[in-house]
Amino acid sequence: MPEIPDGFTRLTGSERHLPAQARRIRSADPNERIEVSIYLRDPAGETLASELERQTNQPGPQMSRNEYMARHSASAEDVERVEAFAQAHQLQVLAVDRAARRLVLGGTVAQFCAAFATELHQYEYEGETFRGRSGYLHVPRELEQVIVGVFGLDDRPQAQPHLRFAPTPGTGALVSTSTVSYTPLEVAQLYDFPRDLTGSGQCIALIELGGGYSGQDLAAYFQQLGLKTPEVVSVSVDGGENRPTGDPNSADGEVALDIEIAGAVAPGARIAVYFAPNTDRGFLDAITQAIHDTTNAPSVISISWGAPEASWTRQAMTAMNQAFQAAASLGITVCVASGDNGASDGLQDHKAHVDFPASSPYVLGCGGTRLETSAGQVTREVAWNETAEGGGATGGGISDVFPLPPWQQEVSVPPSINDQHQGRGVPDVAGNADPQTGYQILVDGQSTSVGGTSAVAPLWAGLIALLNQRRGQPVGYLNPFLYQHYRQLLQQKALRDVTSGDNGGYAAGPGWDACTGLGTPDGALLVQALLTSSSA
């Protein structure tokens, strides 16, 4: 390990671990030029979190962008301190975004290793190579309280898309004889989404960490649905681009699924797709760019990517959670897929885990169901779990990182099945996710059926765009409202309780549960409930 310079200390939360099977190939090229994002503290401290905790049952923005800038953007003094640190280590300041509290620095691997007292090596893991590190980063003591996190030194893949293709004969998976698929319009009708709304005037942001879409596919798909193709724009983050691979089974499937569901549910909304590299830096920068994008100004963000909490550094979770606090205060709803690997979230340690960022208390965690219908009506809905057939299951459980939020204290969130600790319960709501009752999409010229909680995040994002259009202002941070009124919403059937099924660790049941949250939506009744609340 490198020698720690005098006056330097560990950066809290920066510790990284390498995968057990990662093989070190060589030291990273010291002359390679890289870019790194530095996130700074909120000068108002914990004020924003405490303000959101006190939010009553009135959804909507808590402050204007100007108010946010005045109170929560990076202070000039903090920016100057980091700029002086960069200059002392021959690093360039490439960008300063005070609203996002982010500086982008450029330099060589050798310069960054010296600046943060770390080592970088090339590793091979599961067929991929990445630049990685282990242990802590180090910063001057005077910056210890200023810097929240340093991202971009390590470029290992961070997250997975939460989508599942319907199994077909010959794939080795058992295929249910009752496999069906729906268009997003049919799912919206089954959930009684308002038919007189289009999401006009709204922008839905999609976060994508790979893949791409073709305009030709989108035009053909929406023509099949009898809809005008929505306006779709690509936004490049950290060099990420709309880059279709041509393989429907790649991240292209995720991108197509997100656009086609959101666009079908809210065809009048603008869809802004933020493409970023699949690294912790790329993921975080895409989210902060979407939140503070005053050009597209999204009122709702859909995220269908994630990873178990244990796969993240604490600094990444802290910085991303602070970004979600900013979104909540500005009236932006963030919908996040809860994962497709059941209560284990895909880890093999025989413990239960939840997915992040779905476990952030400032997002709407979206779980999955199996939706069975007859003659255009829902006949049965259960927690999605196809693990017995070699498939997936809805993510959900109790966070190991985030405490139980105040607004979840009335819904009897159970203790963790690991060690009985109390924590943030995941998910908050649910929707159709079983690939056996999946969504018809068009990707790379091929029609296919897809499921996964990836589908639920854009489904809810589309619904929220409709809610925002009807209200005339965004609903924003929806969680406190849903939980404070959950008994009434369930009684009115604005939320449809899903009471059967499990995810391999937690069981569905009356009220909130760690498979389907508070249930699936009746869109028209949910709109009415929010309008009634706004006028009360």
Summary of the structure (lengths in Angstrom):
residues: 536
radius of gyration: 22.3
end to end distance: 61.4
largest distance: 73.1
contacts: 2046
relative contact order: 0.15
helix: 29%
strand: 26%
